[in-house]
Amino acid sequence: MLDLTYELPKPKTIAGAKHDWELVIGMEVHAQVSSNAKLFSGASTKFGAEPNSNVSFVDAAMPGMLPVINEFCVEQAVRTGLGLKAQINLKSAFDRKNYFYPDLPQGYQISQLYHPIVGEGEVLVELGDGTARMVRIERIHMEQDAGKSIHDMDPNMSFVDLNRTGVCLMEIVSRPDIRGPEEAAAYIAKLRQIMRYLGTCDGNMQNGNLRADVNVSICRPGDYDKYMETQDFSHLGTRCEIKNMNSMRFIQQAIEVEARRQIAIVEAGGKVEQETRLYDPDKGETRSMRSKEEAHDYRYFPDPDLLPLEIEQGWVDDIAAKLPELPDEKKARFINDFGLTDYDASVLTAEVESAVYFEEVAKGRNGKLAANWVINELFGRLKKDDRDITDSPVSPAQLGEIIDLIASDAISGKIAKDLFEIVYTEGGDPAQIVEERGMKQVTDTGAIEAALDEIIAANPAQVEKAKVNPKLAGWFVGQVMKATGGKANPKAVNQLVAQKLGQ
């Protein structure tokens, strides 16, 4: 059972000219389902293909073409809902959302606004400072993605690429529970992490596979508490939606900018109009795109080509039984089984590949020592080389063997770092490298003592100083390590120095 005891973070407060204001944020995250085929056709979803090469007759809205639902996409949506501890609706339905744009060949989008496949859920968002917030999920619905209009290839014409048209998206809609820019970024990061663990979305924001519409409003201190007590939205300010954000940094900037814009309007006696806006990072401003959806006539109606989607509880139970261990559970287990700190466990479970790597290294070994080597040495070197854990030149078996050599006193920590560098750059078996290159730690106390005696004999003044000030004994330790090429056992050296100096 997870320990979900946590302290709530304080809401972001912005000082206006007249009053202090708090932020209220809700998110609509569009996550592209990881599947080989689109939601209603067999066309490929592969990114980076030639424009208009992944387009079926259904995607292109050719006359007489009918949609056929992709069962795997439905399974991925259910899996995501289960991962977010949400209600799975055994009956859902698709609607047509009518609007006209060049990259939408049908003239409508098939969506699930009114009858979504996933109902209410929750996400625990930790902020790294000992605080966390439970963000409520309102629903997850499936819908088609649109194509892409390209305006920078010709000065007089625009082009349309329909490769994304019909790709399955999951729209994950939160309640307005997020209270600051950092929380918003942490929330998206947590959703991404969970979906990557589940294998339902790769979370690649650069490719547009994870995008967010951010709803921002402001309220006076105390008003949000009234909303939480009553769920009455009248206690909150008018929200504006910032559309199509695909950068954590820009999301945080846009929230701050939009909040300050709204504060200026309200304090000047104006009224914030509900609308959709775009964020311009170059100018550091949001600008109006269109009036909000409620004022738009999308003429929603049930899609006549698709029957209501009915799934069986047994099928949902089978999916639930095969869910992998999720980030919160894995983190709790790492803390419990390996004695890790909360911070180290968070770092190691941030990506599923990192967690798998660490667990292979730590198996049957000291968990704290394994975590230290994975986080500080391996992750540090990979970051320096801009490499991913999946591209690590050092395998879990190799790193585990280096740790074994430390634990058996065959090598010291300093020698281990040199050995790690050799394995990282050249490869090879760590134990064999130690043997062939004479890197074994000197544990013969006789040899260490002889080296120490020579140093003491040559430095009588330093001996007298060390006897007066025991902290100076470290100088002798350093000299012995230098004399033995760093191979002397540090523990044995320290013991002998203390003994010789009468400490």
C-alpha positions as CSV (number, residue, x, y, z in Angstrom):
1,M,0.0,0.0,0.0
2,L,1.4,3.4,-0.9
3,D,2.0,6.0,1.7
4,L,0.2,9.0,0.2
5,T,0.9,11.4,3.2
6,Y,2.1,14.6,1.7
7,E,2.0,18.4,2.3
8,L,0.1,20.5,-0.2
9,P,2.2,23.1,-2.1
10,K,1.2,26.7,-1.7
11,P,-0.6,28.3,-4.6
12,K,1.3,30.7,-6.9
13,T,0.6,34.2,-5.8
14,I,1.2,37.2,-8.1
15,A,1.1,40.8,-6.7
16,G,-1.0,43.1,-8.8
17,A,-1.1,46.9,-8.5
18,K,-4.0,46.7,-6.1
19,H,-4.3,43.1,-4.8
20,D,-2.6,39.7,-4.5
21,W,-4.0,37.1,-6.9
22,E,-3.8,33.3,-7.1
23,L,-3.6,31.2,-10.2
24,V,-6.1,28.4,-11.1
25,I,-5.1,26.1,-13.9
26,G,-6.7,23.2,-15.7
27,M,-5.1,21.1,-18.4
28,E,-6.3,19.4,-21.6
29,V,-3.4,17.1,-22.6
30,H,-3.5,15.5,-26.1
31,A,-1.5,12.3,-26.0
32,Q,-0.9,10.4,-29.3
33,V,-1.7,6.7,-28.7
34,S,1.2,4.4,-29.4
35,S,-0.1,2.2,-32.1
36,N,1.0,1.2,-35.6
37,A,-2.3,2.1,-37.2
38,K,-4.7,5.0,-36.9
39,L,-8.0,5.2,-35.0
40,F,-10.3,4.4,-37.9
41,S,-8.0,3.1,-40.6
42,G,-5.0,0.8,-41.2
43,A,-2.7,3.7,-42.3
44,S,0.7,3.9,-40.7
45,T,1.3,6.3,-37.8
46,K,5.1,6.4,-38.4
47,F,6.6,9.8,-37.8
48,G,8.8,11.5,-40.4
49,A,7.4,9.7,-43.4
50,E,7.1,11.5,-46.8
51,P,4.2,14.0,-46.7
52,N,0.8,12.4,-47.5
53,S,2.3,8.9,-47.7
54,N,0.5,7.6,-44.6
55,V,-3.0,8.4,-45.8
56,S,-5.8,5.9,-46.5
57,F,-9.0,6.6,-48.4
58,V,-10.8,6.9,-45.0
59,D,-8.3,9.5,-43.8
60,A,-8.6,11.4,-47.1
61,A,-12.5,11.3,-46.7
62,M,-13.0,9.7,-50.1
63,P,-16.7,9.2,-51.0
64,G,-18.2,6.0,-49.5
65,M,-15.3,5.3,-47.1
66,L,-16.5,4.2,-43.7
67,P,-14.5,4.3,-40.4
68,V,-13.6,1.0,-38.7
69,I,-12.4,1.3,-35.1
70,N,-9.0,0.1,-34.1
71,E,-9.4,-2.2,-31.1
72,F,-5.8,-1.7,-30.0
73,C,-6.4,2.0,-29.7
74,V,-9.4,1.4,-27.4
75,E,-7.2,-1.0,-25.4
76,Q,-4.5,1.7,-25.0
77,A,-7.1,4.2,-23.8
78,V,-8.4,1.7,-21.2
79,R,-4.9,0.9,-20.1
80,T,-4.2,4.6,-19.6
81,G,-7.4,5.1,-17.6
82,L,-6.5,2.2,-15.4
83,G,-3.0,3.7,-14.9
84,L,-4.6,6.9,-13.7
85,K,-6.9,5.0,-11.3
86,A,-9.9,6.2,-13.4
87,Q,-13.4,4.8,-14.0
88,I,-13.6,2.8,-17.2
89,N,-16.9,3.3,-19.0
90,L,-18.2,0.1,-20.5
91,K,-20.3,2.1,-22.9
92,S,-19.1,5.2,-24.8
93,A,-19.9,6.8,-28.1
94,F,-18.4,8.9,-30.8
95,D,-19.7,12.3,-32.0
96,R,-18.9,14.5,-35.0
97,K,-17.4,17.9,-34.2
98,N,-18.0,19.9,-37.3
99,Y,-15.6,22.6,-38.4
100,F,-13.9,23.4,-41.7
101,Y,-10.1,23.7,-42.1
102,P,-7.8,22.6,-45.0
103,D,-6.1,19.9,-43.0
104,L,-9.4,18.3,-42.0
105,P,-10.7,16.5,-45.1
106,Q,-13.9,15.2,-43.7
107,G,-15.0,18.7,-42.5
108,Y,-15.5,17.2,-39.0
109,Q,-13.5,15.5,-36.3
110,I,-14.7,12.2,-34.7
111,S,-14.5,12.7,-30.9
112,Q,-16.1,11.5,-27.6
113,L,-17.0,14.8,-25.9
114,Y,-20.3,13.6,-24.3
115,H,-19.7,9.9,-23.7
116,P,-16.0,9.3,-23.1
117,I,-14.4,5.9,-22.6
118,V,-12.7,6.9,-19.3
119,G,-14.3,8.8,-16.4
120,E,-12.9,10.3,-13.3
121,G,-9.4,9.5,-12.1
122,E,-6.4,11.1,-10.3
123,V,-2.7,11.8,-10.5
124,L,-0.4,12.5,-7.6
125,V,2.0,15.3,-8.7
126,E,5.1,15.5,-6.6
127,L,7.2,18.7,-6.7
128,G,10.5,17.6,-5.3
129,D,10.4,19.8,-2.2
130,G,8.4,17.4,0.0
131,T,5.0,18.7,-1.3
132,A,2.6,17.1,-3.7
133,R,-0.9,17.7,-5.0
134,M,-3.6,15.2,-6.1
135,V,-4.9,16.4,-9.4
136,R,-8.3,15.1,-10.4
137,I,-8.9,13.8,-13.9
138,E,-12.3,14.6,-15.2
139,R,-12.3,12.3,-18.3
140,I,-10.2,10.8,-21.1
141,H,-11.7,10.6,-24.5
142,M,-10.5,9.3,-27.8
143,E,-10.5,11.5,-30.9
144,Q,-8.9,11.9,-34.3
145,D,-5.9,14.2,-34.9
146,A,-6.0,16.6,-37.7
147,G,-3.4,17.1,-40.4
148,K,-0.8,19.8,-40.7
149,S,-0.9,23.0,-42.7
150,I,2.5,24.2,-43.9
151,H,2.9,27.9,-44.6
152,D,6.7,28.4,-45.0
153,M,7.5,26.4,-48.1
154,D,6.2,28.9,-50.6
155,P,5.6,32.7,-50.4
156,N,2.3,32.4,-52.2
157,M,0.9,29.0,-51.3
158,S,0.2,26.8,-48.3
159,F,0.6,23.0,-48.3
160,V,-1.3,20.3,-46.4
161,D,0.3,17.1,-45.0
162,L,-2.4,14.5,-44.0
163,N,0.0,12.0,-42.4
164,R,-1.3,12.8,-38.9
165,T,-5.0,12.9,-40.0
166,G,-6.9,10.2,-38.2
167,V,-4.1,9.3,-35.7
168,C,-5.7,8.4,-32.4
169,L,-5.4,11.0,-29.6
170,M,-6.3,10.6,-26.0
171,E,-7.5,13.9,-24.6
172,I,-6.9,13.9,-20.8
173,V,-8.9,16.6,-19.1
174,S,-8.1,17.7,-15.6
175,R,-10.1,19.6,-13.1
176,P,-8.8,23.1,-12.2
177,D,-6.7,21.7,-9.4
178,I,-3.2,23.0,-10.5
179,R,-2.1,26.2,-8.7
180,G,1.1,27.4,-10.4
181,P,3.4,27.1,-13.5
182,E,5.8,24.6,-11.9
183,E,2.9,22.4,-10.9
184,A,1.6,22.5,-14.4
185,A,4.9,21.3,-15.8
186,A,5.2,18.7,-13.1
187,Y,1.7,17.4,-13.9
188,I,2.5,17.0,-17.6
189,A,5.8,15.3,-16.6
190,K,3.9,12.9,-14.4
191,L,1.3,12.0,-17.0
192,R,4.1,11.5,-19.5
193,Q,6.0,9.2,-17.1
194,I,2.9,7.1,-16.4
195,M,2.0,6.7,-20.1
196,R,5.6,5.8,-20.9
197,Y,5.5,3.1,-18.2
198,L,2.2,1.8,-19.6
199,G,3.5,2.0,-23.2
200,T,0.4,4.0,-24.3
201,C,2.2,7.2,-25.5
202,D,5.8,7.8,-26.1
203,G,5.5,11.4,-24.7
204,N,7.6,12.9,-27.4
205,M,6.7,16.6,-27.3
206,Q,9.1,17.6,-30.0
207,N,7.3,15.4,-32.5
208,G,3.9,16.7,-31.3
209,N,3.0,13.4,-29.7
210,L,2.2,15.1,-26.4
211,R,0.6,18.6,-26.5
212,A,-1.3,20.6,-23.9
213,D,-4.1,23.2,-23.9
214,V,-3.7,25.2,-20.7
215,N,-6.7,26.9,-19.1
216,V,-5.7,29.8,-16.9
217,S,-7.7,32.0,-14.6
218,I,-7.1,34.1,-11.6
219,C,-8.9,34.6,-8.2
220,R,-8.4,36.4,-5.0
221,P,-6.9,34.5,-2.0
222,G,-9.6,32.4,-0.3
223,D,-11.9,32.2,-3.4
224,Y,-10.4,28.9,-4.5
225,D,-11.2,27.3,-1.1
226,K,-14.8,28.4,-1.6
227,Y,-14.8,26.7,-5.0
228,M,-13.4,23.4,-3.5
229,E,-16.1,23.5,-0.8
230,T,-19.0,24.1,-3.2
231,Q,-17.6,23.1,-6.7
232,D,-19.2,26.4,-7.8
233,F,-17.1,27.9,-10.6
234,S,-18.5,31.3,-10.0
235,H,-15.9,31.7,-7.2
236,L,-13.2,31.5,-9.9
237,G,-12.3,34.0,-12.6
238,T,-13.0,33.6,-16.3
239,R,-10.6,31.2,-17.9
240,C,-8.7,31.5,-21.1
241,E,-7.2,28.6,-23.0
242,I,-3.7,28.7,-24.3
243,K,-3.6,26.3,-27.3
244,N,-1.2,23.7,-28.5
245,M,1.7,23.9,-26.1
246,N,4.5,21.4,-26.6
247,S,7.3,22.7,-24.3
248,M,7.5,22.5,-20.5
249,R,9.4,25.7,-20.4
250,F,7.0,27.6,-22.7
251,I,4.0,26.3,-20.7
252,Q,5.4,27.8,-17.5
253,Q,6.2,31.1,-19.3
254,A,2.7,31.3,-21.0
255,I,0.9,30.7,-17.7
256,E,2.8,33.5,-16.0
257,V,2.3,35.9,-18.9
258,E,-1.4,35.1,-19.3
259,A,-2.1,35.5,-15.6
260,R,-0.5,38.9,-15.5
261,R,-2.5,39.9,-18.6
262,Q,-5.7,39.0,-16.8
263,I,-4.7,40.7,-13.6
264,A,-4.1,43.9,-15.5
265,I,-7.5,43.7,-17.2
266,V,-9.4,43.1,-13.9
267,E,-7.6,45.7,-11.9
268,A,-8.2,48.3,-14.6
269,G,-12.0,47.6,-14.2
270,G,-12.3,45.4,-17.3
271,K,-13.6,41.9,-17.9
272,V,-11.7,38.9,-19.0
273,E,-13.3,37.4,-22.1
274,Q,-13.3,33.6,-22.4
275,E,-11.3,32.7,-25.5
276,T,-8.6,30.6,-27.0
277,R,-5.2,32.2,-27.2
278,L,-1.8,31.4,-28.6
279,Y,1.5,32.0,-26.8
280,D,4.3,33.8,-28.7
281,P,7.6,33.0,-26.9
282,D,9.6,35.5,-29.0
283,K,7.4,38.4,-27.9
284,G,6.6,36.9,-24.5
285,E,2.8,37.4,-24.9
286,T,-0.4,35.6,-25.6
287,R,-2.7,36.7,-28.4
288,S,-6.3,36.0,-29.2
289,M,-7.0,33.1,-31.6
290,R,-10.8,32.7,-31.4
291,S,-13.7,32.8,-29.0
292,K,-14.1,29.8,-26.8
293,E,-15.7,26.6,-27.8
294,E,-19.0,27.2,-26.0
295,A,-19.6,30.2,-28.2
296,H,-18.7,28.2,-31.3
297,D,-21.2,26.2,-33.3
298,Y,-19.5,22.9,-33.7
299,R,-22.9,21.2,-34.3
300,Y,-22.0,18.0,-32.3
301,F,-24.1,15.0,-33.1
302,P,-23.6,11.2,-32.8
303,D,-21.6,9.8,-35.6
304,P,-24.0,7.9,-37.8
305,D,-21.3,5.6,-39.1
306,L,-20.2,4.3,-35.7
307,L,-22.3,2.3,-33.2
308,P,-21.9,3.1,-29.5
309,L,-18.7,1.4,-28.3
310,E,-19.5,-1.3,-25.8
311,I,-16.8,-3.3,-24.0
312,E,-16.9,-6.1,-21.4
313,Q,-15.8,-5.9,-17.8
314,G,-13.9,-9.1,-18.2
315,W,-11.8,-7.6,-21.0
316,V,-11.0,-4.5,-18.8
317,D,-10.1,-6.9,-16.0
318,D,-7.7,-8.8,-18.3
319,I,-6.0,-5.5,-19.2
320,A,-5.8,-4.4,-15.5
321,A,-4.2,-7.8,-14.6
322,K,-1.4,-7.2,-17.1
323,L,-0.5,-3.6,-16.1
324,P,3.2,-3.1,-15.3
325,E,4.4,-1.7,-12.0
326,L,3.7,2.1,-12.2
327,P,6.1,4.9,-11.1
328,D,4.6,5.6,-7.7
329,E,4.6,1.9,-6.7
330,K,8.1,1.3,-8.1
331,K,9.5,4.3,-6.3
332,A,7.9,3.1,-3.0
333,R,9.4,-0.4,-3.6
334,F,12.9,1.0,-4.3
335,I,12.8,3.0,-1.1
336,N,11.7,0.0,0.9
337,D,13.7,-2.8,-0.8
338,F,17.0,-0.9,-1.5
339,G,17.0,1.7,1.3
340,L,17.1,4.6,-1.1
341,T,16.3,8.2,-0.3
342,D,13.1,9.7,-1.8
343,Y,15.3,11.8,-4.1
344,D,17.4,8.9,-5.4
345,A,14.3,6.7,-5.9
346,S,12.6,9.6,-7.9
347,V,15.6,10.0,-10.1
348,L,15.9,6.3,-10.8
349,T,12.2,5.8,-11.6
350,A,11.8,9.0,-13.7
351,E,12.2,6.8,-16.9
352,V,11.2,3.2,-17.0
353,E,14.5,2.3,-18.8
354,S,16.5,3.9,-16.0
355,A,14.5,1.9,-13.4
356,V,15.1,-1.3,-15.2
357,Y,18.8,-0.6,-15.6
358,F,19.2,0.2,-11.9
359,E,17.3,-2.9,-10.7
360,E,19.6,-5.1,-12.8
361,V,22.6,-3.5,-11.2
362,A,21.3,-3.6,-7.7
363,K,20.1,-7.2,-7.8
364,G,21.9,-9.0,-4.9
365,R,24.1,-6.0,-4.2
366,N,24.1,-2.9,-1.9
367,G,21.2,-0.8,-3.2
368,K,22.6,2.5,-1.9
369,L,26.0,1.9,-3.5
370,A,24.4,0.8,-6.8
371,A,22.2,3.9,-6.8
372,N,25.2,6.1,-6.2
373,W,27.1,4.6,-9.1
374,V,24.1,4.7,-11.5
375,I,23.1,8.3,-10.6
376,N,26.4,10.0,-10.1
377,E,28.8,8.2,-12.3
378,L,26.7,6.7,-15.1
379,F,24.0,9.3,-15.5
380,G,26.6,12.1,-15.1
381,R,28.7,10.7,-17.9
382,L,25.7,10.1,-20.1
383,K,24.5,13.6,-19.6
384,K,27.9,15.0,-20.5
385,D,27.9,13.0,-23.7
386,D,24.2,13.8,-24.4
387,R,23.4,10.0,-24.5
388,D,20.4,8.1,-23.3
389,I,20.4,5.2,-20.8
390,T,19.3,2.9,-23.7
391,D,22.5,3.9,-25.4
392,S,24.8,3.4,-22.4
393,P,28.2,1.9,-23.3
394,V,28.3,0.3,-19.8
395,S,25.9,-2.5,-19.4
396,P,24.2,-3.3,-16.0
397,A,26.4,-6.4,-15.8
398,Q,29.6,-4.4,-16.2
399,L,28.6,-1.8,-13.7
400,G,27.5,-4.5,-11.3
401,E,30.9,-6.2,-11.6
402,I,32.7,-2.9,-10.8
403,I,30.5,-2.6,-7.7
404,D,31.4,-6.2,-6.8
405,L,35.1,-5.4,-7.1
406,I,34.7,-2.5,-4.7
407,A,32.7,-4.6,-2.2
408,S,35.4,-7.3,-2.2
409,D,38.1,-4.7,-1.6
410,A,39.8,-5.7,-4.8
411,I,39.7,-2.1,-5.9
412,S,39.2,1.2,-4.1
413,G,36.6,3.8,-4.9
414,K,39.2,5.9,-6.7
415,I,40.4,3.0,-8.8
416,A,36.8,2.1,-9.5
417,K,36.3,5.5,-11.1
418,D,39.3,4.9,-13.3
419,L,38.0,1.5,-14.2
420,F,34.6,2.9,-15.0
421,E,36.2,5.3,-17.5
422,I,38.1,2.5,-19.2
423,V,34.9,0.3,-19.5
424,Y,32.9,3.3,-20.7
425,T,35.3,4.3,-23.4
426,E,36.9,0.9,-24.3
427,G,34.5,-1.8,-23.1
428,G,35.7,-5.1,-21.7
429,D,35.3,-7.2,-18.6
430,P,36.0,-5.1,-15.5
431,A,37.7,-8.0,-13.5
432,Q,39.9,-8.9,-16.4
433,I,40.9,-5.2,-16.9
434,V,41.9,-4.9,-13.2
435,E,44.0,-8.1,-13.5
436,E,45.7,-7.2,-16.8
437,R,46.5,-3.6,-16.0
438,G,47.6,-4.2,-12.4
439,M,44.8,-2.1,-10.9
440,K,44.3,-4.3,-7.8
441,Q,44.2,-2.6,-4.5
442,V,47.2,-3.1,-2.2
443,T,45.8,-4.7,0.9
444,D,49.2,-6.0,2.2
445,T,49.6,-4.0,5.4
446,G,53.3,-4.8,5.4
447,A,53.8,-3.0,2.1
448,I,51.6,-0.1,3.2
449,E,53.4,0.2,6.5
450,A,56.8,0.3,4.8
451,A,55.7,3.1,2.6
452,L,54.3,5.0,5.6
453,D,57.5,4.5,7.7
454,E,59.5,6.1,4.9
455,I,57.2,9.1,4.7
456,I,57.2,9.6,8.5
457,A,61.0,9.3,8.6
458,A,61.4,11.9,5.9
459,N,58.9,14.4,7.5
460,P,59.6,14.7,11.3
461,A,58.3,18.3,11.5
462,Q,55.0,17.2,9.9
463,V,54.7,14.4,12.4
464,E,55.0,16.7,15.3
465,K,52.3,19.0,13.8
466,A,49.9,16.1,13.2
467,K,50.3,15.0,16.8
468,V,49.2,18.4,17.9
469,N,46.5,18.7,15.3
470,P,45.0,15.3,14.4
471,K,43.3,16.8,11.3
472,L,46.7,17.0,9.6
473,A,47.0,13.2,9.6
474,G,45.2,13.3,6.3
475,W,48.4,14.6,4.8
476,F,50.1,11.3,5.5
477,V,47.2,9.3,4.1
478,G,47.5,11.3,0.9
479,Q,51.3,10.7,0.7
480,V,50.9,7.0,1.1
481,M,48.2,6.8,-1.6
482,K,50.5,8.8,-3.8
483,A,53.4,6.5,-3.1
484,T,51.4,3.4,-3.9
485,G,49.9,4.9,-7.1
486,G,46.5,5.1,-5.5
487,K,46.3,1.4,-5.0
488,A,46.6,1.2,-1.2
489,N,43.5,0.2,0.7
490,P,42.3,3.6,2.2
491,K,40.9,2.0,5.3
492,A,44.1,0.2,6.1
493,V,46.1,3.4,5.4
494,N,43.9,5.4,7.8
495,Q,44.2,2.8,10.5
496,L,48.0,2.6,10.2
497,V,48.4,6.4,10.1
498,A,46.3,6.7,13.3
499,Q,48.4,4.0,14.9
500,K,51.8,5.4,14.0
501,L,50.8,8.9,15.1
502,G,49.3,7.7,18.4
503,Q,45.8,8.9,17.6
